[in-house]
């Protein structure tokens, strides 16, 4: 288990936002959600780039290999449009695919809109000799980002559908990253008993 604090890369992919046509909302929404959800220390690296496959792949590799991020979250560019190439770039940067994340994200979004089947989000692990990171494609809209990460609760606050973030801390444990603790009211991290830090419930 690593003793370094969690480093998260946030990558917004949008032709229009990267050229200043409009203000991208993905990174501010992610920073706000992570600020509420994480109770252990973390730091962030942010990037805003255009929908260019080679550039996206190169930025993902830079965030993992040079900036040493343990988790990279992308927002934007995952639909069927010709300019949407984030999943292709993510798969090219990864060494292992993690299909369960994409499956669960679509499952959550389908509770709200039938067009969720058009989303192509993927997740991968990128490994090098001494470091590894989880890279995840998230939706572009703040509301969808929150739903995807947090899951769905009923009127009494009971979890109906698990959000994907519940599995991320244990995934980071398994690839040698820092131990992530969360604010249970926002998102409870799920780990097997054997993987809990002494004193954790």
LINQUI-V344571 format. One record per residue. PSI is psi in degrees with one decimal (NA if undefined). D_CENTER is the distance of its C-alpha to the mean C-alpha in Angstrom with 2 decimals. Layout:
PSI;D_CENTER
PSI;D_CENTER
This chain:
128.5;20.69
146.5;19.82
-4.5;21.34
157.0;19.40
154.8;17.06
132.2;13.30
123.9;12.31
130.5;9.00
130.3;8.99
120.8;8.24
115.7;9.71
128.2;11.51
110.5;13.53
123.0;16.73
-47.9;20.38
-42.9;21.78
-36.5;19.64
-21.0;20.01
6.8;23.77
10.0;24.06
-39.4;25.08
164.8;22.82
117.8;20.43
138.5;16.73
-10.7;15.20
-50.2;11.44
-46.7;11.23
-39.4;13.84
-41.0;12.25
-43.9;8.97
-39.3;11.47
-44.4;13.67
-45.3;11.43
-37.3;10.32
-36.1;14.04
-33.0;15.16
-32.0;12.99
131.2;13.39
-9.9;17.02
161.1;16.96
146.0;17.10
156.8;14.27
163.2;14.54
147.5;12.69
126.4;13.31
148.5;12.96
143.9;14.10
116.6;15.42
167.9;16.85
165.5;18.71
69.4;18.03
120.3;19.68
-46.8;18.50
-38.7;20.10
-40.6;18.74
-47.4;15.07
-46.3;15.65
-39.7;17.63
-40.8;15.13
-44.6;12.35
-40.5;15.25
-42.8;16.47
-35.4;13.35
-52.6;13.39
-39.7;17.16
-44.5;18.69
-12.3;16.51
38.6;15.56
146.3;11.92
-24.0;10.72
132.1;6.94
124.1;5.91
124.2;3.58
154.8;6.40
130.8;8.44
154.7;11.79
28.8;14.01
10.9;13.18
-166.1;16.52
-4.4;19.89
156.1;21.46
-34.2;22.92
-6.1;20.86
99.2;17.50
13.4;16.70
-44.7;12.99
-38.7;12.81
-43.3;16.03
-38.0;15.01
-45.4;11.88
-36.9;14.31
-32.1;16.86
-17.0;14.90
160.5;14.03
-17.2;16.66
135.7;15.49
146.5;13.86
77.1;12.03
-24.1;13.24
-33.0;12.87
-47.2;9.24
-40.9;10.55
-45.4;13.73
-37.0;12.53
-44.4;10.60
-36.7;13.92
-43.3;15.92
-49.9;14.65
-29.5;15.18
-18.2;18.53
-18.9;19.78
-44.0;19.99
135.1;20.71
-21.0;22.28
-1.3;20.79
-22.7;17.35
-12.1;18.83
-9.4;18.66
142.9;14.88
27.7;13.94
138.8;10.16
168.1;9.86
144.4;8.12
161.7;10.28
135.8;11.55
122.7;13.46
142.5;16.56
-174.2;19.53
-36.8;22.66
15.5;21.51
151.8;17.72
152.2;14.56
152.8;10.82
128.0;7.85
127.6;6.36
133.2;4.13
126.7;5.97
164.7;5.99
174.0;9.63
-24.3;11.70
135.4;13.60
-42.1;13.05
-44.2;14.59
-36.1;12.44
-48.5;9.14
-46.5;10.94
-42.0;12.38
-43.5;9.43
-39.5;7.84
-26.4;11.48
-167.8;13.45
132.5;17.08
152.6;19.93
-176.7;23.61
-24.8;26.12
4.6;26.78
8.1;23.19
136.1;23.05
123.0;19.86
-46.2;20.58
129.0;17.37
136.0;14.65
162.9;11.17
-23.3;8.40
-24.8;7.70
-31.4;11.35
-11.5;10.97
-44.8;8.42
-42.6;11.33
-36.7;13.74
-44.0;11.82
-38.4;11.70
-48.8;15.39
-23.6;16.30
12.2;15.34
15.4;17.26
-177.5;14.92
157.2;15.88
118.5;16.42
129.4;13.98
143.6;15.85
162.3;14.84
108.9;17.03
-29.4;18.12
-27.2;19.20
-50.4;15.69
116.2;13.84
122.8;15.75
133.1;14.30
123.6;16.12
152.1;17.93
152.2;21.29
-39.1;24.17
-17.9;24.84
1.4;21.50
143.4;21.99
143.9;23.13
135.2;26.81
-10.9;27.31
147.6;24.04
NA;24.64
